[in-house]
Amino acid sequence: MAIYDKRIAVAAPAIGVPTFNWGAGHGDEWVSRYLSIPKVFDVAAKQAGLTNPNAEIYVQVLNVITPGLFGPYEGSRSMPSVAPRPFLIVGGGQDPRNPLGGVELAFTRMKKLYESMNAGDKVDYFLDPNAIHEYTPAMEEKVNAWLDKWLKP
């Protein structure tokens, strides 16, 4: 989901950062994405001779239906292309589809990059601790303040 400022063509990504690589390599962090389209993964597992999908099946399926998602289009790899323009990450502390470990790793990398460009004030991370995979009023308030800060003349 993206929030669009109607005054000019600027988008603020919301509801976390997709870090599919991180999710596939850390325990069961991939399961919530599997649960969003289980039949696809179940069929792939059955075709591979497995009763249930595993992380390997998860990666194989996503590589077929979304090529590049584990490569250049993965969140933490594509986000640096925005630097040093203002960049806000907004997410939910209980969002199973965007596990905090991957989101925090992506933000840490972005913060380091922005600081190396003397633009550390242009990157921020807002976490609504009780939010799941949703856009909350607290997130909207943060995004609106961010857009006002960087877009108002």
PyMOL commands that place a pseudoatom at each C-alpha (Angstrom):
pseudoatom trace, name=CA, resn=MET, resi=1, chain=A, elem=C, hetatm=0, pos=[0.000, 0.000, 0.000]
pseudoatom trace, name=CA, resn=ALA, resi=2, chain=A, elem=C, hetatm=0, pos=[1.245, 3.486, -0.741]
pseudoatom trace, name=CA, resn=ILE, resi=3, chain=A, elem=C, hetatm=0, pos=[-0.098, 6.803, 0.374]
pseudoatom trace, name=CA, resn=TYR, resi=4, chain=A, elem=C, hetatm=0, pos=[-0.145, 9.352, -2.419]
pseudoatom trace, name=CA, resn=ASP, resi=5, chain=A, elem=C, hetatm=0, pos=[0.143, 13.068, -1.899]
pseudoatom trace, name=CA, resn=LYS, resi=6, chain=A, elem=C, hetatm=0, pos=[-2.395, 14.680, -4.257]
pseudoatom trace, name=CA, resn=ARG, resi=7, chain=A, elem=C, hetatm=0, pos=[-0.409, 17.918, -4.535]
pseudoatom trace, name=CA, resn=ILE, resi=8, chain=A, elem=C, hetatm=0, pos=[2.499, 16.332, -6.408]
pseudoatom trace, name=CA, resn=ALA, resi=9, chain=A, elem=C, hetatm=0, pos=[3.527, 12.875, -7.540]
pseudoatom trace, name=CA, resn=VAL, resi=10, chain=A, elem=C, hetatm=0, pos=[5.190, 11.567, -4.369]
pseudoatom trace, name=CA, resn=ALA, resi=11, chain=A, elem=C, hetatm=0, pos=[4.487, 8.310, -2.618]
pseudoatom trace, name=CA, resn=ALA, resi=12, chain=A, elem=C, hetatm=0, pos=[5.211, 7.228, 0.938]
pseudoatom trace, name=CA, resn=PRO, resi=13, chain=A, elem=C, hetatm=0, pos=[5.435, 3.439, 1.216]
pseudoatom trace, name=CA, resn=ALA, resi=14, chain=A, elem=C, hetatm=0, pos=[3.394, 2.127, 4.101]
pseudoatom trace, name=CA, resn=ILE, resi=15, chain=A, elem=C, hetatm=0, pos=[2.739, -1.158, 5.889]
pseudoatom trace, name=CA, resn=GLY, resi=16, chain=A, elem=C, hetatm=0, pos=[6.288, -2.312, 6.263]
pseudoatom trace, name=CA, resn=VAL, resi=17, chain=A, elem=C, hetatm=0, pos=[9.120, -3.308, 4.012]
pseudoatom trace, name=CA, resn=PRO, resi=18, chain=A, elem=C, hetatm=0, pos=[9.025, -6.577, 2.075]
pseudoatom trace, name=CA, resn=THR, resi=19, chain=A, elem=C, hetatm=0, pos=[12.221, -8.431, 2.953]
pseudoatom trace, name=CA, resn=PHE, resi=20, chain=A, elem=C, hetatm=0, pos=[11.491, -11.778, 1.343]
pseudoatom trace, name=CA, resn=ASN, resi=21, chain=A, elem=C, hetatm=0, pos=[15.108, -12.985, 1.572]
pseudoatom trace, name=CA, resn=TRP, resi=22, chain=A, elem=C, hetatm=0, pos=[15.180, -12.366, 5.291]
pseudoatom trace, name=CA, resn=GLY, resi=23, chain=A, elem=C, hetatm=0, pos=[11.832, -14.106, 5.798]
pseudoatom trace, name=CA, resn=ALA, resi=24, chain=A, elem=C, hetatm=0, pos=[12.886, -17.179, 3.844]
pseudoatom trace, name=CA, resn=GLY, resi=25, chain=A, elem=C, hetatm=0, pos=[16.050, -17.630, 5.886]
pseudoatom trace, name=CA, resn=HIS, resi=26, chain=A, elem=C, hetatm=0, pos=[14.771, -17.083, 9.413]
pseudoatom trace, name=CA, resn=GLY, resi=27, chain=A, elem=C, hetatm=0, pos=[12.694, -19.890, 10.820]
pseudoatom trace, name=CA, resn=ASP, resi=28, chain=A, elem=C, hetatm=0, pos=[9.009, -19.730, 9.955]
pseudoatom trace, name=CA, resn=GLU, resi=29, chain=A, elem=C, hetatm=0, pos=[8.946, -16.038, 9.008]
pseudoatom trace, name=CA, resn=TRP, resi=30, chain=A, elem=C, hetatm=0, pos=[7.851, -17.020, 5.472]
pseudoatom trace, name=CA, resn=VAL, resi=31, chain=A, elem=C, hetatm=0, pos=[4.668, -18.762, 6.683]
pseudoatom trace, name=CA, resn=SER, resi=32, chain=A, elem=C, hetatm=0, pos=[2.473, -15.647, 6.871]
pseudoatom trace, name=CA, resn=ARG, resi=33, chain=A, elem=C, hetatm=0, pos=[3.097, -14.945, 3.182]
pseudoatom trace, name=CA, resn=TYR, resi=34, chain=A, elem=C, hetatm=0, pos=[2.379, -18.617, 2.408]
pseudoatom trace, name=CA, resn=LEU, resi=35, chain=A, elem=C, hetatm=0, pos=[-0.944, -18.227, 4.221]
pseudoatom trace, name=CA, resn=SER, resi=36, chain=A, elem=C, hetatm=0, pos=[-1.913, -15.332, 1.925]
pseudoatom trace, name=CA, resn=ILE, resi=37, chain=A, elem=C, hetatm=0, pos=[-2.083, -17.696, -1.098]
pseudoatom trace, name=CA, resn=PRO, resi=38, chain=A, elem=C, hetatm=0, pos=[-1.808, -21.216, 0.374]
pseudoatom trace, name=CA, resn=LYS, resi=39, chain=A, elem=C, hetatm=0, pos=[-3.212, -23.166, -2.578]
pseudoatom trace, name=CA, resn=VAL, resi=40, chain=A, elem=C, hetatm=0, pos=[-0.363, -22.023, -4.829]
pseudoatom trace, name=CA, resn=PHE, resi=41, chain=A, elem=C, hetatm=0, pos=[2.265, -23.189, -2.343]
pseudoatom trace, name=CA, resn=ASP, resi=42, chain=A, elem=C, hetatm=0, pos=[0.368, -26.383, -1.510]
pseudoatom trace, name=CA, resn=VAL, resi=43, chain=A, elem=C, hetatm=0, pos=[0.230, -27.407, -5.185]
pseudoatom trace, name=CA, resn=ALA, resi=44, chain=A, elem=C, hetatm=0, pos=[3.952, -26.691, -5.582]
pseudoatom trace, name=CA, resn=ALA, resi=45, chain=A, elem=C, hetatm=0, pos=[4.742, -28.770, -2.501]
pseudoatom trace, name=CA, resn=LYS, resi=46, chain=A, elem=C, hetatm=0, pos=[2.606, -31.658, -3.790]
pseudoatom trace, name=CA, resn=GLN, resi=47, chain=A, elem=C, hetatm=0, pos=[4.368, -31.488, -7.185]
pseudoatom trace, name=CA, resn=ALA, resi=48, chain=A, elem=C, hetatm=0, pos=[7.700, -31.707, -5.343]
pseudoatom trace, name=CA, resn=GLY, resi=49, chain=A, elem=C, hetatm=0, pos=[6.510, -34.796, -3.458]
pseudoatom trace, name=CA, resn=LEU, resi=50, chain=A, elem=C, hetatm=0, pos=[6.069, -32.995, -0.139]
pseudoatom trace, name=CA, resn=THR, resi=51, chain=A, elem=C, hetatm=0, pos=[3.074, -33.018, 2.163]
pseudoatom trace, name=CA, resn=ASN, resi=52, chain=A, elem=C, hetatm=0, pos=[3.494, -29.360, 3.163]
pseudoatom trace, name=CA, resn=PRO, resi=53, chain=A, elem=C, hetatm=0, pos=[5.406, -26.403, 1.769]
pseudoatom trace, name=CA, resn=ASN, resi=54, chain=A, elem=C, hetatm=0, pos=[8.712, -25.410, 3.296]
pseudoatom trace, name=CA, resn=ALA, resi=55, chain=A, elem=C, hetatm=0, pos=[10.987, -22.380, 2.898]
pseudoatom trace, name=CA, resn=GLU, resi=56, chain=A, elem=C, hetatm=0, pos=[12.542, -23.871, -0.243]
pseudoatom trace, name=CA, resn=ILE, resi=57, chain=A, elem=C, hetatm=0, pos=[9.118, -24.282, -1.888]
pseudoatom trace, name=CA, resn=TYR, resi=58, chain=A, elem=C, hetatm=0, pos=[8.240, -20.735, -0.806]
pseudoatom trace, name=CA, resn=VAL, resi=59, chain=A, elem=C, hetatm=0, pos=[11.331, -19.372, -2.590]
pseudoatom trace, name=CA, resn=GLN, resi=60, chain=A, elem=C, hetatm=0, pos=[10.716, -21.495, -5.701]
pseudoatom trace, name=CA, resn=VAL, resi=61, chain=A, elem=C, hetatm=0, pos=[7.101, -20.351, -6.031]
pseudoatom trace, name=CA, resn=LEU, resi=62, chain=A, elem=C, hetatm=0, pos=[7.901, -16.675, -5.560]
pseudoatom trace, name=CA, resn=ASN, resi=63, chain=A, elem=C, hetatm=0, pos=[10.745, -16.916, -8.064]
pseudoatom trace, name=CA, resn=VAL, resi=64, chain=A, elem=C, hetatm=0, pos=[8.217, -18.167, -10.631]
pseudoatom trace, name=CA, resn=ILE, resi=65, chain=A, elem=C, hetatm=0, pos=[5.355, -15.760, -9.933]
pseudoatom trace, name=CA, resn=THR, resi=66, chain=A, elem=C, hetatm=0, pos=[7.510, -12.702, -9.090]
pseudoatom trace, name=CA, resn=PRO, resi=67, chain=A, elem=C, hetatm=0, pos=[10.925, -12.980, -10.765]
pseudoatom trace, name=CA, resn=GLY, resi=68, chain=A, elem=C, hetatm=0, pos=[13.536, -10.726, -9.184]
pseudoatom trace, name=CA, resn=LEU, resi=69, chain=A, elem=C, hetatm=0, pos=[11.818, -10.540, -5.791]
pseudoatom trace, name=CA, resn=PHE, resi=70, chain=A, elem=C, hetatm=0, pos=[14.760, -12.327, -4.186]
pseudoatom trace, name=CA, resn=GLY, resi=71, chain=A, elem=C, hetatm=0, pos=[17.166, -10.267, -6.246]
pseudoatom trace, name=CA, resn=PRO, resi=72, chain=A, elem=C, hetatm=0, pos=[17.156, -6.615, -7.258]
pseudoatom trace, name=CA, resn=TYR, resi=73, chain=A, elem=C, hetatm=0, pos=[13.484, -5.977, -6.381]
pseudoatom trace, name=CA, resn=GLU, resi=74, chain=A, elem=C, hetatm=0, pos=[13.716, -7.192, -2.800]
pseudoatom trace, name=CA, resn=GLY, resi=75, chain=A, elem=C, hetatm=0, pos=[13.000, -4.311, -0.403]
pseudoatom trace, name=CA, resn=SER, resi=76, chain=A, elem=C, hetatm=0, pos=[16.383, -3.835, 1.227]
pseudoatom trace, name=CA, resn=ARG, resi=77, chain=A, elem=C, hetatm=0, pos=[18.130, -4.050, -2.166]
pseudoatom trace, name=CA, resn=SER, resi=78, chain=A, elem=C, hetatm=0, pos=[15.867, -1.667, -4.075]
pseudoatom trace, name=CA, resn=MET, resi=79, chain=A, elem=C, hetatm=0, pos=[15.394, 0.967, -1.375]
pseudoatom trace, name=CA, resn=PRO, resi=80, chain=A, elem=C, hetatm=0, pos=[18.909, 2.491, -1.697]
pseudoatom trace, name=CA, resn=SER, resi=81, chain=A, elem=C, hetatm=0, pos=[17.978, 3.758, -5.167]
pseudoatom trace, name=CA, resn=VAL, resi=82, chain=A, elem=C, hetatm=0, pos=[15.846, 6.392, -3.431]
pseudoatom trace, name=CA, resn=ALA, resi=83, chain=A, elem=C, hetatm=0, pos=[18.775, 7.921, -1.510]
pseudoatom trace, name=CA, resn=PRO, resi=84, chain=A, elem=C, hetatm=0, pos=[19.313, 10.692, -0.633]
pseudoatom trace, name=CA, resn=ARG, resi=85, chain=A, elem=C, hetatm=0, pos=[15.690, 11.764, -1.166]
pseudoatom trace, name=CA, resn=PRO, resi=86, chain=A, elem=C, hetatm=0, pos=[13.414, 11.784, 1.908]
pseudoatom trace, name=CA, resn=PHE, resi=87, chain=A, elem=C, hetatm=0, pos=[12.415, 8.233, 2.796]
pseudoatom trace, name=CA, resn=LEU, resi=88, chain=A, elem=C, hetatm=0, pos=[10.083, 7.042, 5.547]
pseudoatom trace, name=CA, resn=ILE, resi=89, chain=A, elem=C, hetatm=0, pos=[9.454, 3.420, 6.485]
pseudoatom trace, name=CA, resn=VAL, resi=90, chain=A, elem=C, hetatm=0, pos=[6.157, 2.818, 8.293]
pseudoatom trace, name=CA, resn=GLY, resi=91, chain=A, elem=C, hetatm=0, pos=[5.230, -0.547, 9.714]
pseudoatom trace, name=CA, resn=GLY, resi=92, chain=A, elem=C, hetatm=0, pos=[3.347, -2.529, 12.312]
pseudoatom trace, name=CA, resn=GLY, resi=93, chain=A, elem=C, hetatm=0, pos=[5.032, -4.196, 15.239]
pseudoatom trace, name=CA, resn=GLN, resi=94, chain=A, elem=C, hetatm=0, pos=[2.764, -7.224, 14.872]
pseudoatom trace, name=CA, resn=ASP, resi=95, chain=A, elem=C, hetatm=0, pos=[2.884, -7.462, 11.054]
pseudoatom trace, name=CA, resn=PRO, resi=96, chain=A, elem=C, hetatm=0, pos=[3.557, -11.107, 10.188]
pseudoatom trace, name=CA, resn=ARG, resi=97, chain=A, elem=C, hetatm=0, pos=[4.031, -10.364, 6.467]
pseudoatom trace, name=CA, resn=ASN, resi=98, chain=A, elem=C, hetatm=0, pos=[6.835, -7.900, 7.112]
pseudoatom trace, name=CA, resn=PRO, resi=99, chain=A, elem=C, hetatm=0, pos=[8.802, -9.459, 9.988]
pseudoatom trace, name=CA, resn=LEU, resi=100, chain=A, elem=C, hetatm=0, pos=[10.493, -6.878, 12.200]
pseudoatom trace, name=CA, resn=GLY, resi=101, chain=A, elem=C, hetatm=0, pos=[13.920, -8.468, 11.859]
pseudoatom trace, name=CA, resn=GLY, resi=102, chain=A, elem=C, hetatm=0, pos=[13.953, -7.883, 8.121]
pseudoatom trace, name=CA, resn=VAL, resi=103, chain=A, elem=C, hetatm=0, pos=[12.406, -4.408, 8.336]
pseudoatom trace, name=CA, resn=GLU, resi=104, chain=A, elem=C, hetatm=0, pos=[14.876, -3.303, 11.006]
pseudoatom trace, name=CA, resn=LEU, resi=105, chain=A, elem=C, hetatm=0, pos=[17.798, -4.676, 8.995]
pseudoatom trace, name=CA, resn=ALA, resi=106, chain=A, elem=C, hetatm=0, pos=[16.600, -2.755, 5.921]
pseudoatom trace, name=CA, resn=PHE, resi=107, chain=A, elem=C, hetatm=0, pos=[16.245, 0.457, 7.955]
pseudoatom trace, name=CA, resn=THR, resi=108, chain=A, elem=C, hetatm=0, pos=[19.680, 0.034, 9.530]
pseudoatom trace, name=CA, resn=ARG, resi=109, chain=A, elem=C, hetatm=0, pos=[21.218, -0.293, 6.061]
pseudoatom trace, name=CA, resn=MET, resi=110, chain=A, elem=C, hetatm=0, pos=[19.304, 2.751, 4.804]
pseudoatom trace, name=CA, resn=LYS, resi=111, chain=A, elem=C, hetatm=0, pos=[20.268, 4.835, 7.839]
pseudoatom trace, name=CA, resn=LYS, resi=112, chain=A, elem=C, hetatm=0, pos=[23.941, 3.978, 7.354]
pseudoatom trace, name=CA, resn=LEU, resi=113, chain=A, elem=C, hetatm=0, pos=[23.754, 4.869, 3.640]
pseudoatom trace, name=CA, resn=TYR, resi=114, chain=A, elem=C, hetatm=0, pos=[21.977, 8.169, 4.299]
pseudoatom trace, name=CA, resn=GLU, resi=115, chain=A, elem=C, hetatm=0, pos=[24.454, 9.106, 7.022]
pseudoatom trace, name=CA, resn=SER, resi=116, chain=A, elem=C, hetatm=0, pos=[27.335, 8.407, 4.634]
pseudoatom trace, name=CA, resn=MET, resi=117, chain=A, elem=C, hetatm=0, pos=[25.704, 10.934, 2.280]
pseudoatom trace, name=CA, resn=ASN, resi=118, chain=A, elem=C, hetatm=0, pos=[25.252, 13.501, 5.080]
pseudoatom trace, name=CA, resn=ALA, resi=119, chain=A, elem=C, hetatm=0, pos=[21.487, 13.045, 4.752]
pseudoatom trace, name=CA, resn=GLY, resi=120, chain=A, elem=C, hetatm=0, pos=[20.690, 11.159, 7.964]
pseudoatom trace, name=CA, resn=ASP, resi=121, chain=A, elem=C, hetatm=0, pos=[17.781, 13.517, 8.684]
pseudoatom trace, name=CA, resn=LYS, resi=122, chain=A, elem=C, hetatm=0, pos=[16.054, 12.423, 5.471]
pseudoatom trace, name=CA, resn=VAL, resi=123, chain=A, elem=C, hetatm=0, pos=[15.428, 8.813, 6.503]
pseudoatom trace, name=CA, resn=ASP, resi=124, chain=A, elem=C, hetatm=0, pos=[13.177, 7.663, 9.318]
pseudoatom trace, name=CA, resn=TYR, resi=125, chain=A, elem=C, hetatm=0, pos=[11.327, 4.624, 10.604]
pseudoatom trace, name=CA, resn=PHE, resi=126, chain=A, elem=C, hetatm=0, pos=[7.986, 4.662, 12.396]
pseudoatom trace, name=CA, resn=LEU, resi=127, chain=A, elem=C, hetatm=0, pos=[6.701, 1.522, 14.064]
pseudoatom trace, name=CA, resn=ASP, resi=128, chain=A, elem=C, hetatm=0, pos=[3.144, 1.304, 15.362]
pseudoatom trace, name=CA, resn=PRO, resi=129, chain=A, elem=C, hetatm=0, pos=[3.793, -1.411, 17.981]
pseudoatom trace, name=CA, resn=ASN, resi=130, chain=A, elem=C, hetatm=0, pos=[0.328, -2.995, 18.051]
pseudoatom trace, name=CA, resn=ALA, resi=131, chain=A, elem=C, hetatm=0, pos=[-0.479, -2.780, 14.343]
pseudoatom trace, name=CA, resn=ILE, resi=132, chain=A, elem=C, hetatm=0, pos=[-0.630, -5.842, 12.160]
pseudoatom trace, name=CA, resn=HIS, resi=133, chain=A, elem=C, hetatm=0, pos=[-0.658, -5.654, 8.329]
pseudoatom trace, name=CA, resn=GLU, resi=134, chain=A, elem=C, hetatm=0, pos=[-2.740, -2.486, 8.287]
pseudoatom trace, name=CA, resn=TYR, resi=135, chain=A, elem=C, hetatm=0, pos=[-2.590, 1.292, 7.918]
pseudoatom trace, name=CA, resn=THR, resi=136, chain=A, elem=C, hetatm=0, pos=[-3.479, 2.854, 11.258]
pseudoatom trace, name=CA, resn=PRO, resi=137, chain=A, elem=C, hetatm=0, pos=[-4.384, 6.411, 12.277]
pseudoatom trace, name=CA, resn=ALA, resi=138, chain=A, elem=C, hetatm=0, pos=[-0.981, 6.716, 13.995]
pseudoatom trace, name=CA, resn=MET, resi=139, chain=A, elem=C, hetatm=0, pos=[0.728, 5.732, 10.736]
pseudoatom trace, name=CA, resn=GLU, resi=140, chain=A, elem=C, hetatm=0, pos=[-1.382, 8.205, 8.783]
pseudoatom trace, name=CA, resn=GLU, resi=141, chain=A, elem=C, hetatm=0, pos=[-0.429, 10.973, 11.196]
pseudoatom trace, name=CA, resn=LYS, resi=142, chain=A, elem=C, hetatm=0, pos=[3.274, 10.162, 10.829]
pseudoatom trace, name=CA, resn=VAL, resi=143, chain=A, elem=C, hetatm=0, pos=[3.079, 9.956, 7.014]
pseudoatom trace, name=CA, resn=ASN, resi=144, chain=A, elem=C, hetatm=0, pos=[1.159, 13.240, 6.790]
pseudoatom trace, name=CA, resn=ALA, resi=145, chain=A, elem=C, hetatm=0, pos=[3.695, 14.997, 9.033]
pseudoatom trace, name=CA, resn=TRP, resi=146, chain=A, elem=C, hetatm=0, pos=[6.532, 13.547, 6.923]
pseudoatom trace, name=CA, resn=LEU, resi=147, chain=A, elem=C, hetatm=0, pos=[4.949, 14.712, 3.671]
pseudoatom trace, name=CA, resn=ASP, resi=148, chain=A, elem=C, hetatm=0, pos=[4.305, 18.151, 5.172]
pseudoatom trace, name=CA, resn=LYS, resi=149, chain=A, elem=C, hetatm=0, pos=[7.904, 18.382, 6.354]
pseudoatom trace, name=CA, resn=TRP, resi=150, chain=A, elem=C, hetatm=0, pos=[9.435, 17.529, 2.982]
pseudoatom trace, name=CA, resn=LEU, resi=151, chain=A, elem=C, hetatm=0, pos=[6.842, 18.783, 0.499]
pseudoatom trace, name=CA, resn=LYS, resi=152, chain=A, elem=C, hetatm=0, pos=[5.441, 22.029, 1.856]
pseudoatom trace, name=CA, resn=PRO, resi=153, chain=A, elem=C, hetatm=0, pos=[7.109, 25.115, 0.400]
for i in range(1, 153): cmd.bond("trace and resi %d" % i, "trace and resi %d" % (i + 1))
show_as sticks, trace
zoom trace
